[in-house]
């Protein structure tokens, strides 16, 4: 099958690699324009652009907006059978999706209709889900509402973070995408299954406020899920005696009756224990503003934390 690949983030790279290794033909790679990044704000290529160059693809298109002319006409001239879209970063209008006979086929990192939207991996971990997955779907103009071709289920372990889970989902999605294209070629009449509306949830884009940790308002379990979901970026954040600290690893412990939520209740070699609305949260790994990542116990020593010190939402 002749396809045009749309992708930008590292999550999309395994699918491009899988297409390259398959019997299908990638006519062109479409990715976001180079953007300023890093401390020096130098123009940086997307992960997909770097991968495309490494794989030898010469046609790499970087439209500022895919809906603007002459981009749709350029796509049509390539005569693709399908558009493959993985973590691209722009809404693709229906008139562009309608160019190939098989339309647009998207790899989405959730078991639809749960966690439609921009941040499905983060939201699944944050909600305490124990299972997630990937799905291939026929794209529609509305976000993540299209009928589903195939899906694959993956467990979310208690120790999973977004950093650990995302690569597994990316690899599973790459395999699923190739299987989807193969079956479309082998079974011309095969059609995807419409999504049900029951069980639909929406994975809204992350904001800095999503990382704010409030031991006085949430349980240790919910706070730990938030930390896992937001590691490594944007990271869970709280104030310890008024100083902002990122929390990169935390554990849930049994609380005690006398615990006062929002206070330091134990300082051990294993970390800093905070009383929460329900249970204790042990901070294991932290990063103070402008400083390197360190063990929470080392931070406690350097900051001279004491029992009863306050921990609060930024």
PyMOL commands that set and color helices and strands:
alter all, ss='L'
color gray80, all
select helices_A, chain A and resi 10-21+47-55+71-78+94-97+120-126+162-186+208-211+220-229+296-303
alter helices_A, ss='H'
color red, helices_A
select strands_A, chain A and resi 2-7+25-30+35-37+42-44+60-61+82-86+104-108+116-117+131-138+148-155+202-203+236-240+243-253+264-268+271-275+280-288+293-295+311-312
alter strands_A, ss='S'
color yellow, strands_A
deselect
rebuild
show_as cartoon
